[in-house]
């Protein structure tokens, strides 16, 4: 891709000025994919936060589902999803034993 850097902004269109047609198409695709990835990450983080604050079986089920979806879409690594699921399960187990 051929880009020229013009400013220091977080928006891709402000940061790079595409020169070729393929570069402008790639910029649009990247912007759309980034928005989808951020939306997916936000939903899984919200479910994770809820499960951490109040670890109930229902909340854990929703968090596990979100973690599996995030791992399937390669938003997070599958081992990270497994590690987080293990932590949440042990947290629920500790809470039940008290």
N, C-alpha and C positions, 0 to 999 in steps of 0.2 A: 504494500500500500504506500501511496505517496501522500504524505501529510506535511503541512507547515504549521509550526507552533506559533500562535499569536498572542495568547494571554494565559494567565494562570487562574483558571476557573475550574470548578468541579464539573460543570456541564461539558460534555464531550464536544458539542458544537462550538462552544466558546474556546475550548482548549486547542482543537485542531480544525484547520480549514482544509477540507478535502480538495484535491486538485483534479483527480481523474474521476470518471463516472463510477468505476468500481469502488473507489475509496469512499465516495459519498454513500453508495449503497451499503457498504460495510459499516459505516458510521451509524446509519439508521438501524441496521440489524443489531449492532452492539448496544445501542441505546434501548431498543425494545427488549433484548435479552437481559440486560442489566435490571430493567424495571421488573421483569418477571422473577428474576433471581432474588431481588430485594424483597418482593412481596412474599415469596416462599420462605425466605429466611425469617421475616417478621412473624409469619404465622407459626412457624415451628418454635421460635423463641418465646412467643406469647404462651403457647401450650406448655412449654418447658417451665416457664416462670410460674404458671398456675399450679403445675404439678409439684414444684418445689415448695411453694408456700403452703398448699393444702394437699398433702399426698393421700388422696383417696383412690380407690380402685378405678372409679370413673375418670378422674383426672389423669391417672397414669395410663389408662387405655387410650385416651385422646392424645396424650403426649407421645406414646409409643407409635401411634398411627402417624403423627406428624413427623417423628424422627425417621420412620421407615420411608415415608414419602420423600423427605429431604435427601436421604441416602440414595434412594432410587434415582432421583433427578441429579445426583452428583453435586448437590449444594454443600453437603458435608461428606466426609469419608465414612464408609460403612463401619469401620472399627470405632470411630468416634460415636456413632449412633449406638452401637452395642455397649460401649463404655457408659454412655449417659443413661441408657435403659437399665444397666446393672446398678448404677448409683441410685436411680429412682426406686428400683425394686428394694434395694437394701434399706433405703430411707423409710419406705412403707413398712417393711418388716420390723425395723427398729421401733417405729411408732406403735405398731400393734403389740409388741412385747412389753411396752411400758404400761 
